[in-house]
Amino acid sequence: MSAARVSRRRVLQIFGVAGVTGIASGGVTASTAEAATPSAPTGDTVTSLSSFGVVGMITQVYSDRFVLRAAKRSLVVVPKRNVTIYSGRAGKVAGVAALIVGDRVFVEGEDRGDGTIAASAVGSVYDNIRLEVKAVDSLRHLITTNKGVLHLDGELPDLGQVGHRVSVGLTITATTWTDPRDRRTYLLLSDADRIR
């Protein structure tokens, strides 16, 4: 079983919904995160009998933990031994030190009750968009779309670069992620993307 399928199952278990859509491989899409937290897309929590989940923004990163701003409070997130972490366009990363301050993430784990979460999974929140390709700059790895300029040098977690040819006139439903450091938006292509 792939890590992407495990992550999807974990999120479905947390949300308790069999038909949740919008899960990106290894991460959570904004539509799914907002469905779980309709009144405050960043910060509310979702719980089940066995786990705890929260969406928030990373405010500090250390080598062994990070601080998450969620629901007007700060939580310290400490990874469990076998934690799975997905960060932005890099996909699966080895540890919390690779996380990015300002990134919006979903954290699954156990609430220790003292403002600390023992995390079993951490993943950037991705966005699903539908766009039309207007121009392609293959030298700079950019495409101009009806949604603006997107960078093509990202990859979805566990999938690697996908061999789709992006060309003018295509309509694409895809997953994107915006880097909070420079506000660049990356188009993360996957086998599930519909290219017509």
Protein Blocks (a to p, Z undefined) as FASTA:
>chain_A
ZZklmmmmmmmmmnopakbghiaehiacfklmmmmmmmlmghpacddfkbccdddddfbd
cfkbccddeehiacdddddfklccdehjnopafbfklpcehiacddddddehnopacdfb
dcddddddddddfbdcfknopacdfkbccdfkbccehklpafbdcdehiacdddddddfk
lopacddddfklccZZ
